[in-house]
């Protein structure tokens, strides 16, 4: 999970409470600062993930946003 730094501890605790900590990693940061605060297309996200050694495995709509699930690239 990549989210604002203040959310990371609670997310890690929630994953552990659900028994998901073995497949859950947390990283704090501000995605909008990293990407220039503009809307991105999936291909752009895929390029960012690939450069980070990750691959997209699922996209789930969440209201005005979407949750993008990634895994380490193999």
Biopython code that builds the backbone (N, CA, C, O; Angstrom):
import numpy as np
from Bio.PDB.StructureBuilder import StructureBuilder

atoms = [
    (1, "UNK", "N", (0.834, -1.148, 0.000)),
    (1, "UNK", "CA", (0.000, 0.000, 0.000)),
    (1, "UNK", "C", (0.890, 1.225, 0.000)),
    (1, "UNK", "O", (1.815, 1.326, 0.807)),
    (2, "UNK", "N", (0.619, 2.151, -0.895)),
    (2, "UNK", "CA", (1.306, 3.433, -0.927)),
    (2, "UNK", "C", (0.263, 4.491, -0.613)),
    (2, "UNK", "O", (-0.713, 4.657, -1.345)),
    (3, "UNK", "N", (0.481, 5.201, 0.479)),
    (3, "UNK", "CA", (-0.474, 6.241, 0.866)),
    (3, "UNK", "C", (0.260, 7.277, 1.695)),
    (3, "UNK", "O", (1.457, 7.159, 1.959)),
    (4, "UNK", "N", (-0.476, 8.282, 2.096)),
    (4, "UNK", "CA", (0.133, 9.335, 2.905)),
    (4, "UNK", "C", (0.755, 8.738, 4.164)),
    (4, "UNK", "O", (0.208, 7.804, 4.749)),
    (5, "UNK", "N", (1.901, 9.279, 4.579)),
    (5, "UNK", "CA", (2.642, 8.680, 5.692)),
    (5, "UNK", "C", (1.836, 8.467, 6.968)),
    (5, "UNK", "O", (2.070, 7.488, 7.677)),
    (6, "UNK", "N", (0.895, 9.355, 7.278)),
    (6, "UNK", "CA", (0.148, 9.200, 8.526)),
    (6, "UNK", "C", (-0.805, 8.000, 8.498)),
    (6, "UNK", "O", (-1.285, 7.582, 9.551)),
    (7, "UNK", "N", (-1.088, 7.440, 7.325)),
    (7, "UNK", "CA", (-1.998, 6.286, 7.225)),
    (7, "UNK", "C", (-1.279, 4.948, 7.328)),
    (7, "UNK", "O", (-1.910, 3.919, 7.569)),
    (8, "UNK", "N", (0.031, 4.958, 7.149)),
    (8, "UNK", "CA", (0.797, 3.705, 7.059)),
    (8, "UNK", "C", (0.716, 2.850, 8.326)),
    (8, "UNK", "O", (0.451, 1.654, 8.206)),
    (9, "UNK", "N", (0.926, 3.385, 9.526)),
    (9, "UNK", "CA", (0.865, 2.523, 10.712)),
    (9, "UNK", "C", (-0.479, 1.813, 10.884)),
    (9, "UNK", "O", (-0.515, 0.620, 11.184)),
    (10, "UNK", "N", (-1.578, 2.535, 10.697)),
    (10, "UNK", "CA", (-2.897, 1.916, 10.860)),
    (10, "UNK", "C", (-3.145, 0.858, 9.789)),
    (10, "UNK", "O", (-3.753, -0.176, 10.069)),
    (11, "UNK", "N", (-2.686, 1.105, 8.582)),
    (11, "UNK", "CA", (-2.877, 0.123, 7.501)),
    (11, "UNK", "C", (-2.093, -1.148, 7.789)),
    (11, "UNK", "O", (-2.598, -2.252, 7.584)),
    (12, "UNK", "N", (-0.872, -0.999, 8.260)),
    (12, "UNK", "CA", (-0.058, -2.175, 8.598)),
    (12, "UNK", "C", (-0.695, -2.964, 9.733)),
    (12, "UNK", "O", (-0.708, -4.194, 9.701)),
    (13, "UNK", "N", (-1.222, -2.271, 10.731)),
    (13, "UNK", "CA", (-1.897, -2.945, 11.847)),
    (13, "UNK", "C", (-3.157, -3.672, 11.376)),
    (13, "UNK", "O", (-3.422, -4.794, 11.806)),
    (14, "UNK", "N", (-3.932, -3.039, 10.497)),
    (14, "UNK", "CA", (-5.151, -3.664, 9.977)),
    (14, "UNK", "C", (-4.821, -4.912, 9.161)),
    (14, "UNK", "O", (-5.514, -5.924, 9.268)),
    (15, "UNK", "N", (-3.781, -4.847, 8.359)),
    (15, "UNK", "CA", (-3.380, -6.014, 7.573)),
    (15, "UNK", "C", (-2.957, -7.154, 8.488)),
    (15, "UNK", "O", (-3.296, -8.312, 8.243)),
    (16, "UNK", "N", (-2.223, -6.827, 9.533)),
    (16, "UNK", "CA", (-1.788, -7.856, 10.482)),
    (16, "UNK", "C", (-2.986, -8.470, 11.199)),
    (16, "UNK", "O", (-3.044, -9.685, 11.385)),
    (17, "UNK", "N", (-3.939, -7.637, 11.600)),
    (17, "UNK", "CA", (-5.128, -8.130, 12.304)),
    (17, "UNK", "C", (-5.949, -9.074, 11.427)),
    (17, "UNK", "O", (-6.617, -9.972, 11.939)),
    (18, "UNK", "N", (-5.902, -8.877, 10.111)),
    (18, "UNK", "CA", (-6.647, -9.720, 9.185)),
    (18, "UNK", "C", (-5.823, -10.905, 8.685)),
    (18, "UNK", "O", (-6.288, -11.689, 7.857)),
    (19, "UNK", "N", (-4.584, -11.031, 9.200)),
    (19, "UNK", "CA", (-3.720, -12.129, 8.770)),
    (19, "UNK", "C", (-3.146, -11.938, 7.376)),
    (19, "UNK", "O", (-2.763, -12.910, 6.724)),
    (20, "UNK", "N", (-3.082, -10.691, 6.912)),
    (20, "UNK", "CA", (-2.591, -10.411, 5.565)),
    (20, "UNK", "C", (-1.193, -9.815, 5.537)),
    (20, "UNK", "O", (-0.683, -9.483, 4.466)),
    (21, "UNK", "N", (-0.576, -9.679, 6.682)),
    (21, "UNK", "CA", (0.716, -9.001, 6.732)),
    (21, "UNK", "C", (1.794, -9.718, 5.931)),
    (21, "UNK", "O", (2.777, -9.095, 5.531)),
    (22, "UNK", "N", (1.633, -10.994, 5.692)),
    (22, "UNK", "CA", (2.625, -11.745, 4.910)),
    (22, "UNK", "C", (2.612, -11.337, 3.438)),
    (22, "UNK", "O", (3.587, -11.584, 2.728)),
    (23, "UNK", "N", (1.523, -10.716, 2.965)),
    (23, "UNK", "CA", (1.448, -10.293, 1.563)),
    (23, "UNK", "C", (1.153, -8.805, 1.420)),
    (23, "UNK", "O", (0.632, -8.362, 0.396)),
    (24, "UNK", "N", (1.484, -8.049, 2.438)),
    (24, "UNK", "CA", (1.119, -6.646, 2.486)),
    (24, "UNK", "C", (2.336, -5.821, 2.844)),
    (24, "UNK", "O", (3.005, -6.101, 3.839)),
    (25, "UNK", "N", (2.628, -4.815, 2.054)),
    (25, "UNK", "CA", (3.741, -3.910, 2.342)),
    (25, "UNK", "C", (3.199, -2.482, 2.354)),
    (25, "UNK", "O", (2.279, -2.155, 1.604)),
    (26, "UNK", "N", (3.765, -1.648, 3.198)),
    (26, "UNK", "CA", (3.341, -0.256, 3.280)),
    (26, "UNK", "C", (4.500, 0.671, 2.966)),
    (26, "UNK", "O", (5.640, 0.430, 3.363)),
    (27, "UNK", "N", (4.185, 1.732, 2.246)),
    (27, "UNK", "CA", (5.167, 2.761, 1.919)),
    (27, "UNK", "C", (4.458, 4.099, 2.056)),
    (27, "UNK", "O", (3.384, 4.300, 1.490)),
    (28, "UNK", "N", (5.053, 5.002, 2.798)),
    (28, "UNK", "CA", (4.466, 6.320, 2.976)),
    (28, "UNK", "C", (5.019, 7.315, 1.980)),
    (28, "UNK", "O", (6.215, 7.306, 1.688)),
    (29, "UNK", "N", (4.170, 8.164, 1.462)),
    (29, "UNK", "CA", (4.586, 9.208, 0.540)),
    (29, "UNK", "C", (3.375, 9.912, -0.018)),
    (29, "UNK", "O", (2.242, 9.598, 0.348)),
    (30, "UNK", "N", (3.602, 10.858, -0.897)),
    (30, "UNK", "CA", (2.518, 11.589, -1.529)),
    (30, "UNK", "C", (2.610, 11.381, -3.034)),
    (30, "UNK", "O", (3.453, 11.975, -3.706)),
    (31, "UNK", "N", (1.738, 10.535, -3.548)),
    (31, "UNK", "CA", (1.766, 10.184, -4.963)),
    (31, "UNK", "C", (1.651, 11.414, -5.847)),
    (31, "UNK", "O", (2.304, 11.493, -6.888)),
    (32, "UNK", "N", (0.821, 12.383, -5.440)),
    (32, "UNK", "CA", (0.630, 13.557, -6.272)),
    (32, "UNK", "C", (1.878, 14.414, -6.343)),
    (32, "UNK", "O", (2.135, 15.041, -7.370)),
    (33, "UNK", "N", (2.655, 14.454, -5.277)),
    (33, "UNK", "CA", (3.936, 15.156, -5.336)),
    (33, "UNK", "C", (4.880, 14.450, -6.292)),
    (33, "UNK", "O", (5.634, 15.096, -7.020)),
    (34, "UNK", "N", (4.838, 13.134, -6.292)),
    (34, "UNK", "CA", (5.740, 12.345, -7.139)),
    (34, "UNK", "C", (5.379, 12.432, -8.619)),
    (34, "UNK", "O", (6.261, 12.341, -9.473)),
    (35, "UNK", "N", (4.115, 12.605, -8.931)),
    (35, "UNK", "CA", (3.674, 12.497, -10.323)),
    (35, "UNK", "C", (3.264, 13.813, -10.960)),
    (35, "UNK", "O", (2.835, 13.825, -12.114)),
    (36, "UNK", "N", (3.382, 14.898, -10.256)),
    (36, "UNK", "CA", (3.050, 16.189, -10.844)),
    (36, "UNK", "C", (1.586, 16.568, -10.761)),
    (36, "UNK", "O", (1.147, 17.469, -11.475)),
    (37, "UNK", "N", (0.819, 15.906, -9.908)),
    (37, "UNK", "CA", (-0.569, 16.277, -9.613)),
    (37, "UNK", "C", (-1.494, 16.312, -10.823)),
    (37, "UNK", "O", (-2.326, 17.212, -10.936)),
    (38, "UNK", "N", (-1.361, 15.355, -11.721)),
    (38, "UNK", "CA", (-2.296, 15.306, -12.840)),
    (38, "UNK", "C", (-2.871, 13.900, -12.973)),
    (38, "UNK", "O", (-2.289, 12.936, -12.477)),
    (39, "UNK", "N", (-3.996, 13.789, -13.634)),
    (39, "UNK", "CA", (-4.643, 12.495, -13.860)),
    (39, "UNK", "C", (-3.755, 11.657, -14.783)),
    (39, "UNK", "O", (-3.225, 12.169, -15.770)),
    (40, "UNK", "N", (-3.597, 10.394, -14.468)),
    (40, "UNK", "CA", (-2.761, 9.483, -15.262)),
    (40, "UNK", "C", (-3.613, 8.412, -15.927)),
    (40, "UNK", "O", (-4.659, 8.021, -15.409)),
    (41, "UNK", "N", (-3.159, 7.951, -17.061)),
    (41, "UNK", "CA", (-3.766, 6.819, -17.745)),
    (41, "UNK", "C", (-3.126, 5.536, -17.220)),
    (41, "UNK", "O", (-2.022, 5.572, -16.677)),
    (42, "UNK", "N", (-3.814, 4.402, -17.380)),
    (42, "UNK", "CA", (-3.266, 3.132, -16.886)),
    (42, "UNK", "C", (-1.901, 2.829, -17.477)),
    (42, "UNK", "O", (-1.041, 2.288, -16.782)),
    (43, "UNK", "N", (-1.683, 3.156, -18.719)),
    (43, "UNK", "CA", (-0.378, 2.895, -19.343)),
    (43, "UNK", "C", (0.735, 3.649, -18.617)),
    (43, "UNK", "O", (1.848, 3.139, -18.487)),
    (44, "UNK", "N", (0.438, 4.857, -18.145)),
    (44, "UNK", "CA", (1.437, 5.623, -17.400)),
    (44, "UNK", "C", (1.716, 4.976, -16.046)),
    (44, "UNK", "O", (2.866, 4.904, -15.611)),
    (45, "UNK", "N", (0.651, 4.503, -15.378)),
    (45, "UNK", "CA", (0.856, 3.794, -14.122)),
    (45, "UNK", "C", (1.693, 2.545, -14.362)),
    (45, "UNK", "O", (2.614, 2.251, -13.601)),
    (46, "UNK", "N", (1.370, 1.813, -15.423)),
    (46, "UNK", "CA", (2.119, 0.596, -15.729)),
    (46, "UNK", "C", (3.602, 0.891, -15.926)),
    (46, "UNK", "O", (4.454, 0.125, -15.475)),
    (47, "UNK", "N", (3.910, 1.991, -16.595)),
    (47, "UNK", "CA", (5.314, 2.371, -16.786)),
    (47, "UNK", "C", (5.990, 2.681, -15.448)),
    (47, "UNK", "O", (7.139, 2.298, -15.227)),
    (48, "UNK", "N", (5.269, 3.378, -14.551)),
    (48, "UNK", "CA", (5.821, 3.662, -13.217)),
    (48, "UNK", "C", (6.044, 2.368, -12.440)),
    (48, "UNK", "O", (7.075, 2.191, -11.790)),
    (49, "UNK", "N", (5.060, 1.462, -12.514)),
    (49, "UNK", "CA", (5.186, 0.189, -11.800)),
    (49, "UNK", "C", (6.360, -0.622, -12.349)),
    (49, "UNK", "O", (7.157, -1.163, -11.583)),
    (50, "UNK", "N", (6.463, -0.704, -13.669)),
    (50, "UNK", "CA", (7.550, -1.466, -14.291)),
    (50, "UNK", "C", (8.905, -0.915, -13.859)),
    (50, "UNK", "O", (9.816, -1.679, -13.542)),
    (51, "UNK", "N", (9.036, 0.389, -13.847)),
    (51, "UNK", "CA", (10.294, 1.016, -13.428)),
    (51, "UNK", "C", (10.611, 0.723, -11.967)),
    (51, "UNK", "O", (11.768, 0.790, -11.552)),
    (52, "UNK", "N", (9.574, 0.396, -11.183)),
    (52, "UNK", "CA", (9.745, 0.089, -9.762)),
    (52, "UNK", "C", (9.824, -1.404, -9.492)),
    (52, "UNK", "O", (9.879, -1.824, -8.336)),
    (53, "UNK", "N", (9.831, -2.217, -10.556)),
    (53, "UNK", "CA", (9.904, -3.663, -10.372)),
    (53, "UNK", "C", (8.578, -4.294, -9.999)),
    (53, "UNK", "O", (8.544, -5.357, -9.379)),
    (54, "UNK", "N", (7.479, -3.640, -10.376)),
    (54, "UNK", "CA", (6.144, -4.130, -10.041)),
    (54, "UNK", "C", (5.344, -4.366, -11.321)),
    (54, "UNK", "O", (5.735, -3.936, -12.407)),
    (55, "UNK", "N", (4.208, -5.065, -11.166)),
    (55, "UNK", "CA", (3.283, -5.221, -12.290)),
    (55, "UNK", "C", (1.860, -5.093, -11.768)),
    (55, "UNK", "O", (1.557, -5.517, -10.653)),
    (56, "UNK", "N", (0.992, -4.506, -12.582)),
    (56, "UNK", "CA", (-0.407, -4.330, -12.220)),
    (56, "UNK", "C", (-1.136, -5.654, -12.382)),
    (56, "UNK", "O", (-0.981, -6.335, -13.396)),
    (57, "UNK", "N", (-1.949, -6.025, -11.360)),
    (57, "UNK", "CA", (-2.712, -7.264, -11.441)),
    (57, "UNK", "C", (-4.218, -7.040, -11.384)),
    (57, "UNK", "O", (-4.982, -7.922, -11.775)),
    (58, "UNK", "N", (-4.661, -5.876, -10.902)),
    (58, "UNK", "CA", (-6.093, -5.633, -10.826)),
    (58, "UNK", "C", (-6.351, -4.148, -10.630)),
    (58, "UNK", "O", (-5.528, -3.427, -10.066)),
    (59, "UNK", "N", (-7.510, -3.706, -11.105)),
    (59, "UNK", "CA", (-7.982, -2.338, -10.881)),
    (59, "UNK", "C", (-9.423, -2.441, -10.404)),
    (59, "UNK", "O", (-10.265, -3.026, -11.084)),
    (60, "UNK", "N", (-9.708, -1.876, -9.238)),
    (60, "UNK", "CA", (-11.048, -1.923, -8.667)),
    (60, "UNK", "C", (-11.585, -0.503, -8.516)),
    (60, "UNK", "O", (-10.983, 0.303, -7.807)),
    (61, "UNK", "N", (-12.708, -0.178, -9.166)),
    (61, "UNK", "CA", (-13.296, 1.154, -8.990)),
    (61, "UNK", "C", (-13.676, 1.386, -7.522)),
    (61, "UNK", "O", (-14.157, 0.480, -6.843)),
    (62, "UNK", "N", (-13.452, 2.607, -7.052)),
    (62, "UNK", "CA", (-13.775, 2.979, -5.671)),
    (62, "UNK", "C", (-14.306, 4.406, -5.661)),
    (62, "UNK", "O", (-13.623, 5.333, -5.224)),
    (63, "UNK", "N", (-15.528, 4.569, -6.148)),
    (63, "UNK", "CA", (-16.109, 5.908, -6.227)),
    (63, "UNK", "C", (-15.406, 6.730, -7.291)),
    (63, "UNK", "O", (-15.325, 6.319, -8.448)),
    (64, "UNK", "N", (-14.899, 7.889, -6.903)),
    (64, "UNK", "CA", (-14.203, 8.765, -7.842)),
    (64, "UNK", "C", (-12.766, 8.320, -8.094)),
    (64, "UNK", "O", (-12.059, 8.923, -8.901)),
    (65, "UNK", "N", (-12.340, 7.276, -7.409)),
    (65, "UNK", "CA", (-10.970, 6.788, -7.507)),
    (65, "UNK", "C", (-10.965, 5.342, -7.941)),
    (65, "UNK", "O", (-12.017, 4.759, -8.202)),
    (66, "UNK", "N", (-9.790, 4.768, -8.018)),
    (66, "UNK", "CA", (-9.649, 3.342, -8.298)),
    (66, "UNK", "C", (-8.508, 2.810, -7.442)),
    (66, "UNK", "O", (-7.532, 3.512, -7.177)),
    (67, "UNK", "N", (-8.643, 1.568, -7.017)),
    (67, "UNK", "CA", (-7.581, 0.891, -6.278)),
    (67, "UNK", "C", (-6.824, 0.037, -7.283)),
    (67, "UNK", "O", (-7.412, -0.819, -7.945)),
    (68, "UNK", "N", (-5.534, 0.265, -7.396)),
    (68, "UNK", "CA", (-4.706, -0.493, -8.326)),
    (68, "UNK", "C", (-3.858, -1.460, -7.506)),
    (68, "UNK", "O", (-3.050, -1.043, -6.676)),
    (69, "UNK", "N", (-4.049, -2.741, -7.743)),
    (69, "UNK", "CA", (-3.287, -3.774, -7.028)),
    (69, "UNK", "C", (-2.072, -4.138, -7.871)),
    (69, "UNK", "O", (-2.181, -4.400, -9.069)),
    (70, "UNK", "N", (-0.914, -4.149, -7.218)),
    (70, "UNK", "CA", (0.325, -4.510, -7.898)),
    (70, "UNK", "C", (1.023, -5.617, -7.127)),
    (70, "UNK", "O", (0.793, -5.812, -5.933)),
    (71, "UNK", "N", (1.877, -6.332, -7.834)),
    (71, "UNK", "CA", (2.693, -7.385, -7.238)),
    (71, "UNK", "C", (4.121, -7.213, -7.767)),
    (71, "UNK", "O", (4.329, -6.571, -8.796)),
    (72, "UNK", "N", (5.095, -7.782, -7.069)),
    (72, "UNK", "CA", (6.446, -7.758, -7.625)),
    (72, "UNK", "C", (6.462, -8.447, -8.979)),
    (72, "UNK", "O", (5.838, -9.492, -9.168)),
    (73, "UNK", "N", (7.176, -7.856, -9.907)),
    (73, "UNK", "CA", (7.317, -8.455, -11.244)),
    (73, "UNK", "C", (8.230, -9.664, -11.125)),
    (73, "UNK", "O", (9.213, -9.646, -10.384)),
    (74, "UNK", "N", (7.898, -10.707, -11.858)),
    (74, "UNK", "CA", (8.738, -11.913, -11.821)),
    (74, "UNK", "C", (9.334, -12.208, -13.158)),
    (74, "UNK", "O", (10.067, -13.186, -13.305)),
]
sb = StructureBuilder()
sb.init_structure("model")
sb.init_model(0)
sb.init_chain("A")
sb.init_seg("    ")
for serial, (resi, resn, name, xyz) in enumerate(atoms, 1):
    if name == "N":
        sb.init_residue(resn, " ", resi, " ")
    sb.init_atom(name, np.array(xyz, "f"), 0.0, 1.0, " ", f" {name:<3s}", serial, name[0])
structure = sb.get_structure()
